[in-house]
Amino acid sequence: MEVTATAPQYPKGDDTADFGDFVSNEDEELDLEEVVEPWHKYDIKETSHVFYPIRLGEVVHERYLVEHKIGFGGFSTVWMAHDLQDKKDVALKVMSSGEWGETEIRMQDKIVQNVQDTSHLVIYLTTFLVPGNNCRHRVLVFPLMGLCLYPVILRKMSMATRMSAARQLLEALENLHKAGIVHRDLNERNCMWGMVPLHNLNRSAKYEALGRPLKRIIPFVELWKQGELVRPVEVPDNLRTEEFYLGDFGLAMQLGDPMTPRGYPPMQFCSPDRLHRKDPSFGCDMWSYMVIFAELYLGYTPFPTWLKGGIISGIVRCLGPLPAHWRGLYTHPGGLDSWYDQCKTPDPNHDLASTIAYFRPDADPIEREHVHSIMNRVFTYCPEKRLTATQLLQDPSFRAIMDKYGC
């Protein structure tokens, strides 16, 4: 649904309205800096894809009262807002200037048209444009979601909750793949639990539940309108539902589509074939899914990133050498010849079986063998040999783990 652009408004006659606290000292400024987007994302001198400045208390599009910050990504900021028309809370994804918003809208529309079951996909409710500084910014309105998949939070959750999320995510991915769509950016920030509705609470009660916003005016940039850097919400576990969702389709593509956005998932979720100039495929999604499955099951990522050479060195230590014919194709600086040495074998102290045993010593040997089988059939270098989403859902070892945890 396209809507004409309108300028922002602010609540009239409500100057004393509570929209959080400004930083009061240098320590608070430093703490805030660690969890907000870089200020230069708003500076046209620094980037051609500038962010749209927003402040808490602003009414966007004469309808959405911005009450809190949810987070940010490479090409967007995300805000919690109250829909003054429908009287419910929503998430506003405000895209940077450029083509990114149009790309996501196009793919979201394809998903709605072609995917039979979107119940575990985060689909936009409506969209509109806001005028920027000699540009326009696409805004997508989404249902309000809960926690993303952060390992520190994850380890406090029950295995039943974690394995239920693994199953729901795989079903969501299967539905995408059946429609010929590759997500291409499966990572922990794009996977999230549902959240109990808060729209019946007043703002003070919302802040008590989600944490008071800590904020500062965007520094160092002469902006055409005022904006704020705001500490994101912290969703407590008691507001989380058991539903699990996949979102963010900014890099998604339909197989065979000549118009595909450039980009990769974060390195620790990216399949090694993609990092060696191979085309996107369902197989690259399955590798990313298995990294998330490993996080959900182990409570930790399966491959270390701190070794010389980064994540690829961690993968090679665990799985063995990369295919020799990939040598010279690595997409990033810092590649190592040792990755392709066919005389090397997996480190027996850090292979898949050892990793599973180390992080889950409480699991019995049969369970660990099932998990090893699951990971081994997807963590393979040839994308065509990885299990598909449908095959994994039907895999006896996967089903045994789901049955064990009541999923």
N, C-alpha and C positions, 0 to 999 in steps of 0.2 A: 504494500500500500504506500504510494508516494504522497507526501504532504508538502505543501509549500513552506519555504524557510521563513522563520521568524526570529527576531532578536530576543535575547534573554530578558527575564524580568526578575524582580526581587520582591519579597513580601512587603506590602505597603502597610505602614502604621505598625510595624512589628520589629522595630529596630532592636528590641531587647530579646528577641527570640534566641533560644539556646541552640547554637550549631557548633558546639565543641569549644576547645581551648586553643589559643595561640601559644606557641612555644615561648617560654619565659627566661631561658638561659641557654648557654652554649651546649651543655650536656644534652638538653632536649633537642636542640638543633641537630646534633650529631646522631642521636638515636633516630630521629625522624629521617635523616638523610639515608640511612641504611635500608629503609622499607618503602621509599617512594621513588617515583620515576626521576631520572636526571633532569635538572632544570633546563639544560640545553635542548631538550626535546621540544621546548616551546620557542626556541630562538631561530628565526628564519635565516639568520646568518650562519647557523651551525648545521641546519638540516633542511632539505627541501620538503620533507614530510613532517610538518610541524603538528604538535598536539594542539587541541582546542582547550583554552584555559577555562576552568570551571571553579566556582566557589560554592561552598555549602550555603544553603538558603536560597540559591538561585532557582528560579522557575524556568525550566527549559521548554520551549515550544508551547508556552502558555498553559502547560498541563502537568509537567513532572517536577515536583519539588525535590531538589537534591538534598539528601539528609546525611549521607555517609559515603565513604570511598570503599570500593571492593578490591580494586587492584589495578594493574596495568600490564601491558604486553609490549611487544616491539612496535606495534602500529596502533595502539589504542589505550585509552584509559576506561575503567569501568566503575560506575557509580551506582549506589543504592538510592533510589528515588521513590517518592510516593506519588502515585497516579491520582491527581486531584479529581479526575473525571470518574474513574472506575473504583476509587477508594481502595487501592491495593498497592503493595510494594512491588517494584520491578527493578531490573538491572538495566542501566543505560550503557551501552558500549559505544563510546564516542571515538570514531576513527580519526587517524591523522589525515592530513590533506594528501591527495593523490588517489590512486586507483584501488587501494586496498579495500575500502568499503564496498565498492561496486563489485569487486571480485567475490567477496563473501556473500553479498546479496544474491548474485547470480547462482552461486553454488547452493545456497540455502533454498532458493526456489527450485532448483533441480532436485534437491533432496525431497522436498514436499511433493513434487510431481511424481517421482520415481521410486522412492523408498516406501515399501508397504507398511512397515511398522516403525514409526518414529517416536515411540513412547519413551525410549531411553536416549533420545537425541535432543539437544538444547536448540530449539527452533525459535526464530524471532517472532514476536507478536505483531509488530508494526515497525515502520522505519520512516525517517524524515531527514531533511537536510537543515543544518544551521549555518548561517553566514559566518565566515572567518575573516582573516585579514587578507583581502584580495583572493579568497578561495572559499570553498565550501567543505563542510565536514559531514560525513554520513553518520547518523546515529541509528543504532539498532536497539529496539526495546525487547528485552528477554524476561522470562519468568525469573524470579529471584531464587538463586541456588545457594547451597551451603558450602561446606569445606571442600577444598581441593585435596588431592592425594599427597599430603606431606608426610614423609617417613617418621618424623618425630611424633606427630599426632597419631599416625597409623599404628605405631607400636603399642599404644594404649588401648587399642580396639580389640574386640574378641576376634578369634579366627573365623567364627561363623559370619561376622559382619564383613571381614576382609575377603573371604572366599565368595560370599554372595556378590560383592562388588566385582570380583573377577569374572563371575559367570554373566552378570548383567552387562558388563563392558564387552565381553566377547559376543554376546547376542546382538548388541548394538552394532558392533563391527561387522558381524555376519549380514545384518540387514543392509548396511551400506554397500558391502561387497556384492551382494546379490543384485544390487541396482547398478553395478559397474563403477562404483565410486571408491576411489582411494583417498583416505583421510590425509596422509602424508605428514601429519604433525601430532601424532599420538604421544603425549607426554603427561606427566603428573599434574601439570597446571590446567590441562584441558579435560580432566576427569574430575567429577565432583558428586558429592552426595546431595540429596534434596534437603530442604530446610522447612521447618515448621513456619507457617505464615505468621507475620508480626503486625499485619496492618491494623489489627484491633487495638494495638498498644499506642500510647502517646510517645512522642519523641524521647522524652526522658527515660521511659521504660525500655525503649529500643536501645538507647545508649547504655543503659545498665546491663542489658543482655549482651551487647556486641562490643562494648568498650567505647568510652568517649573519644570522639575525634580529636587528635592532636594535629595542629596544622600551622602553616606559615604561608605568607604571601610568596608567590613564586619570585625568587630573587634574581638579580643580575640581568634581567631581561626587561626592556621597555616594551610592555605589551599594550595592545590596542584595547583590551578589556582586562579587568582584574581576574586573577585565578589563584588557586591555592594548591599547595602540596599537602596531602592529608594522609595520616596513618590509616591503613586499611582496617576493616572490621576484623574481629576475632570471634568466629562462630563457635560457641561452646558445644560440647558433645550432646547436651540435653536438647539442643535445637535441631540436631541432625536426624533425618529420616533414613530408612534403610534403602530407599531408591538410589540408584547410581546412574550417572549420566555422562555422555560424551558430548563435548561442544567444540567450538572454534573451528570453523570450516574454511578459514582464510586461505589455506594452502591446498584444500581438497581439489580433486580433479576427477573427471570422468575419463576412463580409459579410452584412448583414441581422440581425446579433445586436443586440437592443435594449440589452443590458447591455455597455457598452464602457467600459474604464478611461480616465480623462482623462490626457492627456499628449502630449508631442511628443518627437521625437529632438532631440539637441543642434542648435542653430541652424544650424551650417554643413552639416548633413546633411538639414535639413528642407526639403521642397519649398515654394516660395513660395505655392502655392495653399493649403497647410495653414496657413501663417502669415497667410492672409486668409480664415480661417473656412470653408474648403471641407472637405467630409467626407473621411475617410480613404478611400483607394482603392489598387488595385494600382499606379496611376500614381505615387502619392506614394512607394511603395516603390522604384519604378524610378528616380525622381530620386535618392533616397538611394543606391541601388546605383551610379548613374553617378558620384556624388561619390567613392565608394570606388574604382570603376574608375579614375577620374582619379588618385587618390592612388597606386594601384598602378602605373599606367603612368608618370605624371609624377614620382612621388616627393614630390609636394606637393599641397595642396588646390587646386582649380581657381579658387576665388573668394576674394579677400582679405576679411578681417574687420576690418581696421584703419581703413577709410574712415569718414567721418561717416555715421551711419546703419547701420553694421555690415555684416553679410553681404549684406543685400538691396542695398545700394549697390554692393557688389562684383559681384553677379549682374547688376544693371542696366548697370553699366559694360561688362560682357562681352557680354551678350545683348540689350541694348536695354530700352526701357521696359516696365513691367508693364501689363497690360490696364487701360484707363481705368476700367472699371466696378468694379475692385477698390479704388479710392480710398475711404478711410474705413473699410475692413474690416480693416486691419492689427491683429494681436492684441497687439502690444507697444507700449510708449511709444517715442517717438523716430522715428516714421515721417516721411518727407519727401514733399512734394508733387511734387518733381522726378522721383520714381520713375515717375509716371504721365503724364509729359509726352510725348505722342505725337510731338512734333517731334524728340525725341532719337533718336540711333542708337547702336549699339555703338561704343565707343572702338576705332578700328582698331589702336591700339598694345596693347590689352588684350583683344581679342576672343578667341574660342576658338582660331582658327588661330594668332594671335600667342602665346597662352599655351602651346600645344603646342610651337611652334617655340622659344620661350624656354627651357622646361624640358627639352626633348629635342632639342637641336641635333645630336646624333649620329644621330638617325633620318633615314632617307632620305625624300625628298618623297612617294613613294608610300605609305610607312608612315604618315607624318603625315596624309596625306589620308584614309586609312582610319580613323584615330583621330578625326579631325575629323568624319567622317561618322557614326561611332558616337555621339559626344557630342552632335552636332547633332540627332540623331533622338530623344534622350531629354531633353536640356536644352531643353525647350519648355514654355511656361507653361501650356498647356492639357493637363491630365493625360490626357484621352482620346486625344490625338494622340501620346503617348509610345509607343514600342515596348513591347510586352509582353515578359516574360522569354522566352517561347517564340519570339517573333519575333526578338529580339536574338540568341538562340543560333543561329538560322538565317540571320541577316543576313550577306551576303557579306563585308562589311568586317570584322565581328567574327571570322568564320571565317578570314579572311586573316591577321589578327593572331595568332590562336591557332595557326594553321599555321606562321607564321614562327618562333614561339618553342616549337614542338614540343609544343603543348598540345592 
